[in-house]
Amino acid sequence: MASPGPATAGELLRIDPVELRFPFELKKQISCSMQLSNLSDDYIAFKVKTTSPKKYSVRPNTGVVLPRSTCDVVVTMQAQREAPPDMQCKDKFLVQSVVAPSGVTVKDITGDMFTKESGNKIEEVKLRVTYVAPPQPPSPVPEESEEGSPSRVSESENVDSLAGGFTRALRERIEPQENSLEAGALISKLTEEKNSAIQQNQKIRQELDMMRREISKKRGGFSIIIVIIVALISIFLGYMMKS
């Protein structure tokens, strides 16, 4: 809603404010209110017009203000897609009021009541439209202690900074340890594989030595048999020759 402004006091109605101030925002409906006060003992009929009827809606745009009473009128500006140059607005409103018969109701109000041909004394008040910047939310102000110590925000930032430094230092110590453990496990595995390969090599060598010995034995036995056979043949031949 717009902030209240100066009021105008006509002979029939007092209108507050005489300038409709809209806190302009793009793509947002904005409402502004004005109050019509009847300070007389008569029934006062009113009608609200605007130079831009498609841009604004007025509720109520016609009505009756009872004697010594007031009526609130709400003006709503439709959502705008573009801001006007220099935030200047040329729109205007016109509030017409006439003295109505006693006991009149809203249903009894017609457009003819606000024409010169009706013979009624018509009072007209023009209202300007002004765009203002929307209110800004208050910026948070950090609280300080009595001794002027840093604010809670600064303390929180310091705690976060210390926690971050501790985390980095811990990570720097843990990561080398993890790398060292991985390297130790790899060295142990390679050592086991090396020892296993050496044992296999020794086993193969032992088997080869055994095979060589068996072959040597077989070859030695065969040679003795040949020598015995040759000796027997020589004895036999010698015996035959002597005979």
ZAMARGU-4260 file (C-alpha; in steps of 0.2 Angstrom, whole numbers, plus 5000, padded with zeros to 4 digits):
<rodrens>
0) 5000/5000/5000 | 5005/5018/4997 | 5011/5029/5011 | 4998/5042/5016 | 5000/5060/5008
5) 4991/5076/5010 | 4972/5077/5010 | 4960/5088/5001 | 4944/5095/5009 | 4931/5098/4996
10) 4913/5104/5000 | 4906/5087/4999 | 4920/5074/5002 | 4937/5075/5010 | 4950/5064/5000
15) 4965/5057/5008 | 4978/5057/5000 | 4977/5067/4984 | 4992/5059/4976 | 4992/5040/4974
20) 5009/5033/4977 | 5013/5016/4970 | 5029/5007/4975 | 5033/5001/4957 | 5039/4984/4954
25) 5040/4975/4937 | 5028/4960/4934 | 5019/4963/4951 | 5001/4970/4955 | 5002/4985/4967
30) 4988/4992/4977 | 4985/5009/4984 | 4971/5015/4995 | 4962/5032/4997 | 4949/5037/5010
35) 4933/5047/5006 | 4926/5056/5022 | 4909/5063/5023 | 4909/5077/5036 | 4891/5083/5032
40) 4874/5077/5036 | 4870/5072/5018 | 4871/5056/5008 | 4885/5058/4996 | 4887/5048/4980
45) 4904/5046/4972 | 4911/5039/4956 | 4930/5036/4952 | 4937/5038/4935 | 4954/5036/4928
50) 4963/5040/4912 | 4970/5022/4910 | 4955/5011/4914 | 4964/4995/4907 | 4979/4998/4918
55) 4970/5001/4935 | 4955/4993/4944 | 4945/5003/4957 | 4935/4994/4970 | 4922/5002/4973
60) 4922/5014/4958 | 4905/5020/4963 | 4897/5021/4980 | 4888/5031/4994 | 4896/5038/5009
65) 4884/5040/5023 | 4883/5056/5034 | 4898/5058/5046 | 4906/5042/5039 | 4920/5036/5028
70) 4923/5024/5013 | 4939/5016/5008 | 4943/5014/4990 | 4957/5002/4984 | 4966/5006/4967
75) 4976/4991/4960 | 4988/4994/4946 | 4990/4978/4935 | 5007/4970/4933 | 5018/4980/4921
80) 5031/4972/4910 | 5041/4988/4907 | 5046/5002/4918 | 5041/5020/4912 | 5055/5032/4907
85) 5063/5040/4922 | 5049/5032/4932 | 5037/5046/4927 | 5018/5043/4927 | 5005/5054/4918
90) 4990/5044/4924 | 4977/5053/4933 | 4961/5049/4943 | 4945/5059/4945 | 4934/5058/4960
95) 4916/5065/4957 | 4904/5067/4971 | 4886/5074/4972 | 4873/5076/4986 | 4861/5061/4985
100) 4844/5059/4991 | 4843/5052/5009 | 4843/5034/5011 | 4850/5031/4993 | 4860/5015/4990
105) 4873/5009/4978 | 4860/5001/4967 | 4852/5018/4965 | 4867/5027/4958 | 4867/5030/4939
110) 4879/5039/4928 | 4867/5052/4924 | 4869/5059/4942 | 4886/5065/4938 | 4882/5074/4922
115) 4878/5093/4921 | 4861/5089/4913 | 4855/5082/4929 | 4856/5099/4937 | 4866/5092/4952
120) 4881/5101/4959 | 4895/5090/4954 | 4911/5091/4964 | 4927/5085/4955 | 4944/5081/4963
125) 4959/5076/4952 | 4972/5064/4959 | 4990/5062/4952 | 4999/5045/4951 | 5017/5044/4957
130) 5029/5029/4956 | 5041/5027/4970 | 5055/5014/4974 | 5049/4999/4984 | 5054/4998/5002
135) 5071/4990/5004 | 5073/4977/5018 | 5084/4982/5032 | 5102/4976/5031 | 5108/4965/5045
140) 5120/4974/5057 | 5133/4963/5066 | 5132/4964/5084 | 5147/4969/5095 | 5151/4964/5113
145) 5153/4977/5126 | 5172/4976/5124 | 5172/4979/5105 | 5176/4961/5102 | 5173/4954/5084
150) 5155/4951/5079 | 5147/4934/5080 | 5148/4933/5061 | 5167/4936/5062 | 5168/4923/5076
155) 5159/4910/5065 | 5170/4914/5051 | 5186/4911/5062 | 5179/4895/5068 | 5175/4889/5050
160) 5193/4894/5045 | 5201/4885/5059 | 5191/4869/5056 | 5196/4870/5037 | 5214/4872/5042
165) 5213/4857/5054 | 5205/4847/5041 | 5218/4851/5028 | 5232/4847/5040 | 5224/4830/5045
170) 5222/4826/5027 | 5240/4830/5023 | 5246/4818/5037 | 5234/4804/5033 | 5237/4803/5014
175) 5256/4800/5015 | 5252/4786/5028 | 5239/4778/5017 | 5252/4779/5002 | 5265/4771/5014
180) 5254/4757/5019 | 5249/4754/5000 | 5268/4754/4996 | 5272/4742/5010 | 5258/4730/5005
185) 5265/4730/4987 | 5283/4727/4992 | 5277/4712/5004 | 5267/4704/4989 | 5282/4706/4977
190) 5294/4698/4990 | 5282/4683/4993 | 5281/4681/4974 | 5301/4682/4973 | 5303/4669/4986
195) 5290/4657/4978 | 5299/4659/4962 | 5316/4655/4970 | 5309/4639/4978 | 5302/4633/4962
200) 5318/4636/4953 | 5328/4626/4967 | 5315/4612/4965 | 5317/4611/4946 | 5336/4611/4948
205) 5335/4596/4961 | 5323/4586/4949 | 5336/4589/4935 | 5350/4583/4945 | 5341/4567/4950
210) 5337/4564/4931 | 5355/4566/4927 | 5360/4554/4940 | 5348/4541/4934 | 5354/4543/4916
215) 5372/4541/4922 | 5368/4525/4932 | 5359/4517/4917 | 5374/4522/4905 | 5387/4514/4918
220) 5377/4497/4919 | 5376/4495/4900 | 5395/4498/4899 | 5399/4484/4911 | 5388/4472/4902
225) 5397/4475/4886 | 5414/4472/4894 | 5408/4456/4902 | 5402/4450/4885 | 5418/4455/4876
230) 5428/4446/4889 | 5418/4430/4888 | 5420/4430/4869 | 5439/4432/4870 | 5440/4417/4882
235) 5429/4407/4871 | 5440/4411/4856 | 5456/4408/4865 | 5450/4391/4871 | 5445/4386/4853
240) 5462/4391/4847 | 5471/4381/4860 | 5460/4366/4855
</rodrens>
